[in-house]
Amino acid sequence: MIRILIDSSALFSAFFSERGHSRDLIILALKGEINLVESEYILEEVSHHLEIKAPPFLNIFQIGLENLKLDKVKPTKSQVLAAAKYVAEKDAPIIAAAKKGKVDLLVTLDKKHLLGNPKLEKFTGSAIVTPAAAVASIKAKG
């Protein structure tokens, strides 16, 4: 089964919006059609941003987490430092989590720092794609 890490930008979108490809990925995870890999760093970041920008959605996020089967990974400090050689420091924990979680896809909306970076894909061993591309890839695999 395909392993996916959804970064903070896409995970925020999944719980802030009632529709869209980010939300579709959460639905696929709830149905057990994909394995969702996450790190505490990402979950805390999303929780923090929802609390500040959209407090009513924080409960939806917390309930969603209770119902999702997550494979949680916790990169070590040295793994994060290794990732920081390829990406901005703020994104290094996400990249390290993708590498440690041995994910097939790292899903993000971050066009500036993560998408379209072959060096990051090589480092993580996973494709870095938008939510739309992730959904298309999952549907193509059946």
Residue pairs with C-beta under 8 A, 6 or more apart in sequence:
1 33
1 34
1 35
2 34
2 35
2 104
2 105
2 137
2 138
2 141
3 34
3 35
3 37
3 71
3 101
3 102
3 103
3 104
3 105
4 25
4 29
4 34
4 35
4 36
4 37
4 103
4 104
4 105
4 106
4 107
4 134
5 36
5 37
5 38
5 39
5 42
5 94
5 97
5 98
5 101
5 103
5 105
5 106
5 107
5 126
6 14
6 22
6 25
6 26
6 36
6 38
6 42
6 107
6 108
6 131
7 42
7 94
7 106
7 107
7 108
7 109
7 110
7 114
8 42
8 45
8 46
8 49
8 94
9 108
9 109
9 110
10 22
10 25
10 107
10 108
10 109
10 130
10 131
11 22
11 38
11 42
11 43
11 46
12 46
12 49
12 50
13 20
13 22
13 23
13 109
13 131
14 20
14 22
14 23
14 25
14 26
14 131
15 23
15 26
15 46
15 50
15 57
15 60
15 61
15 64
16 50
16 54
16 57
17 23
20 131
21 130
21 131
21 132
21 134
21 135
22 107
22 109
22 131
24 131
24 135
25 34
25 36
25 107
25 131
25 134
25 135
26 36
26 64
26 68
28 34
28 135
28 138
29 35
29 36
29 68
29 69
30 67
30 68
32 69
33 138
34 138
35 71
36 68
36 69
36 70
36 71
37 70
37 71
37 72
37 73
37 97
37 98
37 101
37 103
38 70
38 71
38 72
38 73
38 97
39 72
39 73
39 74
39 75
39 93
39 94
39 97
39 101
40 72
40 74
41 93
41 94
41 97
42 93
42 94
42 97
43 65
46 61
47 58
47 61
47 62
50 57
50 58
50 61
51 58
71 101
73 97
73 100
73 101
74 97
74 100
75 83
75 93
75 96
75 97
75 99
75 100
79 96
79 99
79 100
80 92
80 93
80 96
81 92
82 96
83 91
83 92
83 93
83 95
83 96
83 99
83 123
84 92
86 95
86 117
86 119
86 120
86 123
87 95
87 113
87 114
87 117
87 120
88 113
91 110
91 113
91 114
94 106
94 108
94 114
95 106
95 114
95 120
95 123
95 124
98 106
98 124
98 126
99 123
99 124
99 125
99 126
102 125
102 126
103 124
103 126
104 126
104 127
105 126
105 127
105 128
105 129
105 134
105 137
106 114
106 124
106 126
106 127
106 128
106 129
107 129
107 130
107 131
107 134
108 114
108 115
108 128
108 129
108 130
109 130
109 131
114 120
114 128
115 128
115 129
115 130
116 128
117 128
120 128
121 127
121 128
127 137
129 137
